[in-house]
Amino acid sequence: MDTVFIDESKTRGYTVAAATVSHRDIQKLRREVAKLRKSGQARVHMVKEGGEWKSRIAPLIEDVQDLSR
C-alpha cells in the first residue's frame, strides 16, 4: 500500500499538495528526511524553519525525491 502525504499553504491563495510514496520506499525515505531534523526536533516543517535552513533543506528534499524513482 502506498503512503500519501498532504500539506496545504495559505500563502498567496490556497494551495494543496500531495505526494505518494511506494511502500517499498517509505522506510528509506523516512530515514533520509530524519537526517534533516535538527537536534531535539521531532519533525521538519518548513513554516518553522529559518531562511538559511530552508535554503539548505530544499535541495536535500530534491535528493530524497530522486531516491523514490
C-alpha positions, -999 to +999 in steps of 0.1 A: +000+000+000+013+035-008+015+063+017+001+097+008+015+129+024-007+160+021+000+196+030-016+230+025-004+266+022-024+297+026+004+319+012-008+337-019-041+320-020-048+284-010-026+255-023-029+218-015+000+195-024+001+157-022+029+132-027+026+094-028+054+071-017+055+034-025+055+010+004+089-003-009+105+031-004+088+046+027+113+035+053+143+046+032+127+080+026+118+084+063+154+078+072+166+104+047+142+130+059+150+123+095+186+134+087+172+169+080+159+173+116+179+195+139+189+181+173+158+176+195+134+184+166+105+159+162+099+167+125+108+191+097+082+217+090+091+245+066+069+271+083+090+268+115+124+268+098+146+299+093+156+312+059+191+298+058+180+264+069+151+264+044+176+270+016+197+241+028+166+218+032+152+224-003+180+207-023+181+178+002+143+172-004+150+171-041+177+144-035+152+124-014+127+126-042+152+110-065+156+080-042+120+070-049+123+069-087 
